[in-house]
Amino acid sequence: MLEDNYVTFEIGKAKHIALVAHDGKKKELVDWCDKNKDVLKSHFLCGTGTTARLIAERTGLPVKGYNSGPLGGDQQIGAKIVEGQIDFMIFLWDPLEAQPHDPDVKALLRIAVVYDIPIANNLATADFMLNSKFMNDTYSRRVENFNKTIQERVEKMK
């Protein structure tokens, strides 16, 4: 395992999708989920606090709710990405509104990139993702083998 530069993870046919939206974007995400509930019903959905609750109430879809973003929900979703339990994320963040928990947002986006998780930050990208051929198929993603990277750094320090 330490010889390989990358580790491959397979995203199954049933996707684990994180749904996150800042206050100014919640209605957009809820409306989008309602419009796409026939596709989304075949997948595992989770989200931060109020967003998860609003989607579940409006669409009738089961949505696993974590804490609100400012209360640690972003970190909870980030941890699930690290654990391989989230395949992609739709995160409608508000570019016109300063967020008091902006470092948490950046950390979540960073960890999604580190673990090669597809991310939609707007509805156009979310539509492209949902209509991708990979929504009904498996997909292999490659992630840097961090165990090897760390081992190489340790060896250089000796």
N, C-alpha and C positions, 0 to 999 in steps of 0.2 A: 504493500500500500504506500509506503513512503517513497517508492521509486517513481510513482506516477505524479505528473505535474497537475493533473486534473482528476476530479472524482465526478462520475456521471450519476445523475439522479433522473429517474423516470417519473414524469407527470402522467398519471393514469387518465382514463377516459372520464371518470368523475372527478372534477376539479374541486379543490379547496380554495374558495375565493374570499378574500378579505375585502370588505366594503367600508370605506372610511370617507367622511366628508366634514369639512369645516361648516360652521353654522350657516354662512352665506351660500353654501352649496348643497345643503341637505335636501332641500326640495328637489333640486335637479336630479340628485342621485336616487331619491325615493321614486320620482316619476319614471326615471330610466329603468329601475328595477321592476316597477309595475308593468311597463311596456314590454319588458323582456322576461317576465316571470315564467313563461312556458319553457324557455331555455334554462333559466336559472334553477327551476325546480328539480333538475336532474343532478345538481351539484350541491356540495356542502358550503353553506354560507356562514360567515362570521363578520363581526364588525365592532366598532367602538360604540359604547354606551347608547346615547340617544339615537344615533344613526341606525343601529341594529334594531332598536325598538320600533322606530318609525317605519322602517322597511317591512318588518314582520307584521305590524298592524295594518299597513296599507295593502300589502300584497298577499298576506296569508302564508307566506313562505317561512319555514323555520330558519331563524338566524341566531346563531350563538352570539350572545352579547358579552363583550368584555367591558372594562371600565371606560369611562369617558376619556378622551385623549389627554386632557390636562391632568387627569388623575391616574395616569399610568397605562391607559388603554393602548397607546401607541407602542409602548414597550412590551406589553403583552403580545401584541400582534407581531412585533419584531422577534420576540422569543419563539413564537410559533414558526416563523420563517426559518430561523436558525435550526429548529428541531425538524424541519422538513414537513411541517403540517399545513403549510400554505403554499399553493401553487402559483397564484397570481393575485394581484391587488388592484382594485379600483379605488383611487384616493383622489377625490376632488378637493383640492386645497384652494383656498381663496387667495389669488395673487394680489388682490387690492386691499386686503385687510391684514394688518399686523396681528400675529398670534402670540400670546404670552408664553406659549409652550413651543416656540419655534425650534429650539434645540432638539426637542423630542421628535418633531416632524422631520427635521434633517436626519436625525439618527435612524428613523424608520425608513426613509427613502434610501439612505446609505446602505443599510443592511439588506434591503431588497435588491440593490444593485450588486452587492458583494455576493449574494447567493443566487444571482441570475434569475430573479423572479420578474416576469413581465409586470409592468406597472402602467396603468392608464391614469393620467392626471387630468384628462378632459373627456367629455362624452364622445367625441369623434374617435379617440383612441379606444375607448371602451367598446364602441360599436365594431371597430375593426377587430378587436380581440375576440369579442363574442361571436363574430361571423367568420373567424379564422377556421381553416380546415382542422386545426389542432384542438378545437373545442370538442370534437367528436372522436378524437384519436389520442394516442399517446404521444408524448414528446420527451425527448432526452435533453436535459440541460447539463452543461459542464460548469463545474465550480472549481476554482483553484483549490488544490490540496493544501490547506493551511497547515496541516500537521507537518508536511514536508517543508514548507516555507519556514515554520518556526524552528524545526530541527536544523535547517541550514543556517539560520541566524544564530542559534546556540553554538553551532560548530565554528562559526566565524569569530565568536566572542572568546573562544578558548585560546 
